[in-house]
Each structure stands twice: as structure tokens, then as C-alpha cells.
Amino acid sequence: MSYILALISMAGFIIAGVCAVFVLTRNPKERLSRIFFVFSSAVAFYCLSDFLLKITAFVLMARVYSAFALFFWPLILGSLLHFTLVLGKNKKILGRWLGYALIYFPVPLIFYLHAVQGVFFAGFEMSPPANIEILGKYYWVLLVYSNMFFIATLLFAWRAWRRAQEKKEKSQNALVLTGFVLAYAIVTFFEQLLPAFHGHPIIIVPFALLVIVLFFAYAVVRYEMLVVSPATVAQDILRTMPELLIVVDTKRRVILVNQIAMDVFGYSHEEFISLSCHDLYVNKGECEKIHKETTKKGYIKNCQTTILDKNRRPVPVNANISIVKDRFGGEIGRILVFRDISGEQKTIAELEKTRKRMLSILEDTTEARDMAKEGKVEIEKLYEDLKVVDQMKTEFLSMVSHELRTPLTPIKGYSAMLLAGGLGKLSSRQEQVIGVIEREGDHLLELINSILDISRITRGRTLDLIKEPISVKALFEDLVLVMRPQTEEKNINIEIDLPKDIPTIVGDLYKIRRVLTNLLGNAIKFTPEGGSIKLSGEIEGKQIRMCVKDNGIGVDKDKTEKIFDKFYQVDSSYTRKVGGLGLGLAIAQDIVEAHGGKIWVESEGVGRGARFCFTLPVAEEKKA
Ligand code: ADP
């Protein structure tokens, strides 16, 4: 038996050696041939070491040969794994390098055990049951380690086979996979299953390796697996070129198309093949024109046209078309090469727009400068004109608001009547819907009133104040109660902070309430859910300062004055979402100033909350 095994090892050395040289000389530049060369050479030397080990009669020599065999073992596993990864076009290089590091890690370990402990000599000279006894856990380390890499190689070979797209590639990878499966099955059977029944394993690794080498060599010869043929090069060019390539026959039917063309057009390969060349252009007439010109000249270069994708979307392209002729000069088809220029066109259009804008700004400023130089513009007159226009706009606003208020009165009245059950009992759904009408009616009325107020302010009419003593504490408490539905909806907490001896103030209760409702309403509006608001009052000499502080979206430092302007809203997605007219603060400012006070905002910046404060005079204490 050992005689036959020695012969197998010798045959392994010769066959693997021949295969290594044969494959490398066929195509030395190809990556796979080089990896195969390393693999096949390692197998050859492994077989040679094994052969010598089996026939030697000297213990010392046996040790040297077994050391050699062990040296080649990780090389065999590593090159096999590398081979399958390259075969499957695996791109994850990092994983691959980690794999190699793992494969070669046991090499120093094995040499260490060899040199210092001598355990592995013994192991190779004995049969596996004795190995297990002498080597203990080291035997299992070697077994698990080798199995692990064989399984990984098998999996990668299987994946390469599954991923192969062309028929030829599939057959090649199938052959390699079969070689691996057979080899693995042989080793598992003879070395791992057989001892379970008879207790005598047959060490057949050289034979299994030879099977792999032979299958692989057959794949090379049969399918020219590692030879870069003109056909495979052409296919690689087709696949990787950045342009869209379509070949049509003399009847203008598509007969060949590359991947990028399928991606841009959105057709599958089958759909493409049945298409006529006309279907690819937006304008059939233009297609005919281009092809007529191609017939005349034999080619057409850098022609800008528009193609139509599967979803009927136009794509601007740069087209190059040439006629394909056979050896006798007859036309057999046409090659259409398109370059997608939509990106370039967009950039050009944007540049053109910017250029035009710059030109017009330049013209405006030059004109204005020239006019100013010539004294054609009278600033005073311009100002007067603008004032008239502004006045007209204010009148218009006031008129429109009045008109809008008129139809709102019956809407609000009737909805209130319906809700009160004036026209019969309502179902809960009806009640809910009419409730919405009434609430939105109130909101609309509020907006209209704000516009009316503002147009009155702009017309220079002073506010009529009906002054009375006001208790700040009662006012604050009442406001918190009124605002409760809104604060509860957003889960916002309002805290009141007032000194005990807060004096009474003098002012128009209705209007001051309006200021505070505006400020509180904004604070709720611009504070996200779960936020907090503080309503505070402080005495400052003969004035009282009231503040509404929130921890909401805050105000940009440059905008702290602007936000009090009429119709001004900070331009942000948040403001757009919550809505509003940009009048609340302008009205509040007007009311506060009419009372002889001041209003302002303090904020650390966007996202850091805001504090709106205003001052009002304290009521003179009556002398007793
Ligand atoms: P609006 O009707 O839009 O609320 P206002 O005049 O009340 O108009 O407010 C003007 C702008 O000031 C708002 O659009 C908002 O951008 C900003 N603003 C007002 N109050 C706050 C606040 N508490 N936090 C952040 N921004 C605010």
C-alpha cells in the first residue's frame, strides 16, 4: 500500500510540475496563470517531499523531508484560496489580505514547534491515531486549520461558478469547482471517515491535490481559460468602455449593445435586440438624416442629437456613427457610439444663466451711475413717488381686509349656531367638522384684523388707548390658562416668574394682552415639542419689564431688528411650516411704543432660544 502511495506522490511531483510550467509558458502575463504556477509548483514540491519521506530509511532525512512538506502546505492552501478569489472577480482586497495573513500565520508556529519541541516530526512519521496521542491538541489545530481553508476555497469556487455570466466562463468555473469537490471528498473519505470504520486512515492528500491540478489543467486546455483571446479582449472593452455602443444591421435593427447603453436606455438585453434604430431617437426624421449622411461619408463625427430612453425621457448625446464593412467592401451594419452629455449641457446652461445675470446687473449699475452723473434722477421726486405708491398699497390692504371680513361674519355666526345645536342635534363627526370651520374662521379673522391694524398704523393713525390699572399677576395667570390648549398639544410647560411685590401697571388691557398673546403664540410656535417657556416680570425704576423666554429655534443675531418690520419672517423651513403673516411683532411694537415703552429681542443665535422683552410704565401711586 505504502508503495502505491509513494508512486502517487512521485506522479504528483511530475504531473504538477509539468502543468505549472505548461500553463505559465502559455500565457505568462495572465494573473491566474501566475497564481496557478505557484500553486502547482507548491503541489509538485509537496509531493516530492512526501515521496522522499515515504521511501527514506533514515530518520534524520525523514525529518528534513517532513519539514519541507510542512513548508509547502500553507503555500498550497494560500495559492488555492487566492486563485478562487481571482477567479470569482472578488474585489474585496482587504478581506483577501486578511485571509492571507491568517493562512501564513501558522507557518512560524509550525517551525517553532518543529525546532523547539520536535512535535511535528513525530507527527509525520506516525499514523494519525498515534498522531493524536503524541500531538494532542496540535494535531487538531492542523486538521481544523486545513479544513477551514479547504471549505473557504470550496465556497469561493462555488460563488465564482454561480457568478459566471457567459456560458464558457460557467463551464470553466464548473470544472474547477468539480476538481475541488472531488479532492475534498477523497480526503474526507480516506483520512477522516475511513478511520471511523477501520481505524486505519490512508494519507491521500498528494492524490487529492493532483486531482485539483489535473482538473484545472484540463480547464486550461479545453476552454483556453487563461488565454487572453481577441474575443475576450473585445468583450472586456465593450463592458468597460464609458460610451454607449450599439451595433445595428443593414435593416437598422440592433444586433449588439453594451451594458452602459442598457443602463442609460433602461432596456434589458432582450428588449434592445428587438428594437429598430429609429426607436432610439427622439426625432425619426433626424435619425434618417444622420444615417443618410453616414451613408454618404461612411461615418459621422461629433453629431449632437437627442435619444429617447425606455421611459420616453430625452437624453442629449454626442454621436459618432460609422459603417461596418465586410472584406469585400459591402455594408454589414453600423456602429453607433453615443456619449451622454446631459451633465455637460446642464453646466453650460447654468453658466449661461449666470453670465446673463451678471451682464444685466452690470448694465443696471452702469445705467444708474450714468443717470446719476447726468443728474437725471431727482432723489426727492423718486421718494415722493414711492410714498404715493406705498400709500396706495396700504389703502388697498385696508379695503381688501374690510371686504374679507364681511363674508366671515355669517360663516362664523352660522357655525356657532350649528355647534350650539340651533338646527338640531349634531353627530360627533358633524360637530368635529363644524368645530374645524369655526376654529379656522377665528384664525382667518385674526389674520384679517392684523392686516387692518397694520394698514391703520401705516396710515399714521395713532392708537386710541383706553388706559386702566392692570394687575400683572392676574393677567399672566389668565394668559397661561387661555394658551393651555396650544401648550398642551405641544407638551410645552409655561412658568410664571414674578416678584411678590409686583406693582400694578397702567395701560390698555386689551392691547397689552394682545402683545403678550402675540409673544406667547410665537414662543409656542417656534419651540419644538416638549420645550419650555418662561413668562417673567421685573421692576426697573418707574417701569416694569415683561419678558417671554423660550428654548426654541432662536433668532439669528443679524435679524433681531428686522423681525419687527412689517411682513418680515425669517426665511427658514421651520417658519414656512408654521405659517403666519409676519405682522404680530410689528403690531406688538406699535402698541408698546404707543404706551411709551420699548420692545426688543435677545437671542444667543439660531437654535438657542429667544427672549422677547418690553417695558411699560408703572401706575403712579395715589397719594393718600
Ligand atoms: P408671524 O406671523 O410670522 O409669527 P411675527 O411678526 O410674529 O410674524 O414674527 C416675525 C418673525 O420673527 C417670525 O416669522 C419668526 O421668524 C421670528 N420669530 C418671532 N418669534 C420668535 C420666537 N419666539 N423664536 C424664534 N423666532 C421668532
Residues whose N, C-alpha, C, O or C-beta is under 5 A from the ligand:
A	BS01	ADP	N522 A523 F526 I553 G554 V555 I563 Y568 Q569 V570 T575 G579 G580 L581 G582 L583 G584 L585 A586 A610
